[in-house]
Amino acid sequence: MSDTDRRSTTIEPVGDLLASTPETAYFWGRVAGDGALSENCVTVRTEDETAAEALAAVAGADRTDQAHRVAARESAHDASIVRFEEEFELQVFGPLADRASAALGLPIDGQPGGYRFDTFAEYRPQLLRGLLEACGTVCFRESSGSVGISFVHDEEGLLRTVRALLDAAEPHVPADSLSEASSGGHWFGLADDADTDAFAQCVYADSDESGLYSADRRQKLRRSVERATDAEVGELS
């Protein structure tokens, strides 16, 4: 399936969003990276319609439950750069927020988070895919002909957890130390010797079959890897 095609996979709602499944691993990766928990509400955002449909399907929500708007977004690394992009926002109301905070250590109402994702150890690629799409950036470095992949977030604790997930991933993905971002918060990038091709193939394995992905982000990563390797990588699926 081409990245530009509409997703044809049917995603079934998950009865318990805190159960360990590929769908919930992806869902909570997206929430942790670009979402929020408040009393009786879990909010998750995405800039891609494909991912918006997947998240709504996992949560058993109708697309009409989502807010759709054009939002101003500062560059993760340079606050002086502002882009206007589509944004989809899904909210799940009820006791899920309190349960997720207790089970996964996600921060609620501005409180510090503990970020415990051990329950998704079997589905690390899907969890990392959600995190990459929610708070990761991908670029092609013209000067070095390489792929730059970094993670940016206000919560330093989340980024430390992401680095630990990458360290435990197969294949191992070396990462640089955390730094402060000019736009606020913190960031880290994959090390220069990281195999970004292998990382991309691992993170997006079976994504076509599951339907759990952002078409725009997957395509950007594939094209960046192809430019860096000077070879046709093909679909990340």
N, C-alpha and C positions, 0 to 999 in steps of 0.2 A: 504494500500500500504506500502510495506517495504521501509525503508530509503535507501536501497541499490538498489531499482528498479529505472528505468528511469522514469522521470515524464511523465505521459500520458495526463495530462490536457493541452488543447490548450488555450493559452493566446492570447487574441486579443489586437492589438495595441490600445493605448489610444490616441484619437484625440488631446486632450489638456493635456499635461503633468502637467499643474498647476491646473487642475480640481481636486476636492476632490473625490477620489475613493480609494478602497483598493490597487489597483495597484500603483497609484501615491504615496500613503502614504509609501508603501514599497520601491518604487524607490528612493524617496527623503531621506528616512532614510538611505539607502545605500550610496547615494551621500554625505550626511552630514557626515557620519561616516568614509567613506574611498573613498573620491572623491575630486574633485576640480572644481572651476569655473574660467574660464578666458574669455577674450573677444571672443565672438562668439563660445564658446566651453564648454560643460559640460562633465566631465570625471568621471567615476565610475569604481571601481576595485573590484574584488572578487577572492577568491582562489578556488571556487567551480563551477564546470561546470553546475550543476543544476541551481544555482543562475544566472550564466552568461546567460544561455538560457532564463530565466525568464526576466531578465533586458532588454535583446535585444528585446524580444517579446513585452514588454510594450512600449518600445521606437519606435517600428516599424522598427527596424534595422535588417539587415541580419547578421548571425553569422560571415560572412566573414569580417564584419566591425570591428570585435574585434581583438585586439592584444592578442596573447597567448605566454607566455614565462615562464621560471623558474626564480623566483626573490628571492633575499636574503632578509629576514625579521628578524629584531631584535626582541627579546622578548619584550613584552609590559612593563614588570616590571624589566628586567635585560638586559641591552644593551650588555653584554658580551656573551649572548646566541644568536646565529644566526641560523636560519633555512632556507633551500632552498625549496620553495614551488611553485606549479603552480600558475600563476596569469593570470587572464583574464581582459582586460581593454576595456571598451566601451566608445566611444566618440560620442557625439551628437552635431553637428555643427549648427550654426544659432543664432537667437536672444534669444533662450531659456535661456542662461546663464544670460543675463541682466534681463530678466523677472523674473527668479527665485530669483535673488539677491534682486530685488525690492519687490517681493511678499512674500518671505519666509525668507528674511534677511540672506541668505547664503553669506559668504564672497566671494568676487571676486577679482582676481589678488592680493591676499595677504592682502586685506583690512579687518578690523575687521567685524565680523558678528553679527547679532542681533538674529537670529534663532527664527523665528515666525512660529510655527507649528499649530496654532489654527485652521486653515482650515481643518486639519486632525483629529479634536477631535473625530469625529464619528468613525474613523479608527485607534484609538490609538494602538491596538495590532499589526496591520500591520506595523505601524511606528516604534514601539519599536522593532519588529522583525528585520526590516532593520537595525536599529541602533545597536542592539545586535550582529547581524552577521557581521557588518562592523567594529565596534570598541569595541566589547565586548569580554571577555575571560571567558571560563568555565573550571573548574577543579574539581577533586574530592580530598578532603583533607583527606589523609590517617590517619593523627593524630587524627582528630576529627570525621571522618566518615561523613562528611558533604559536601555539594556542594558549591563551591566558584564561584560567578559570579561578574565580575567587568567590568567597562567601562574605557577605556584609550584613551586620545586624546590630541593633541597639544593645542586645543582651549578650554580654561577653560569655556568660555561662552557656548559652546555646552554641556559640561558635566553638567553645572548647569541647562540647559534646560532639559536634560535627567532625572536628579534627580526630577525636577518638574513634568515631565510626569509620573514617577514612583509613586510619591506622590499622583497624581490624578487618578491613575489606580485603577481598580476594578478587583481583590482584591488589597487593598493598599499594596505597597511594600516598607518597610522601607530601607533606605540606609545610609551608613556612610558618614562622611564629606569628602571633596576633599583633596587629598594629592598630593605632587609632585612625579612624577615617576622618577626612576633612569635613565631611558632612555630618559628623557626629557618629557615635557608636564605634564599632570595631570591625576589622576585616582581616582575612588571611587568604593567601593564594596557594594553589598547588605548586610544589617545588618545580624548579626548572627541569629536573630530571624525571619528573612524573610522566608516565606513559598515558598521555591524554587519550590516545586512540583506544587503548584497552579500557580505560575508565569509562569512556563514552559507550563502548560496546556493552560493558557490564551494567551500567546504570540503566540503559534503555533496552536491555534484553527482554524479549517477549512483550514489549509495550504495545505492539499492534494487536496481539491476541487479547490483551487485557483491556485496552482502551484507556489506560491510565497514563496520560502524558499531555504535555502542551505541544501542539504541532509546531508553533513558532520557535520555541526554545530548542526542541529536538532538531529542527532543520538548521538553526543557526549553529549548533554544536557540530552537526555532521559536516556542514560546509566549511567550518573553521578547521576541522581535523583534516579534511580533504586538501585544503590549501597548504596546510603545514606538512603533510606527508607526500604531497604531489601525486596522489593516487586516489582512485575512486573507492571510497569506503562503502558506498551503497547505503541502503536504508539502515538506520538505527531502529531496529524493530524486534 
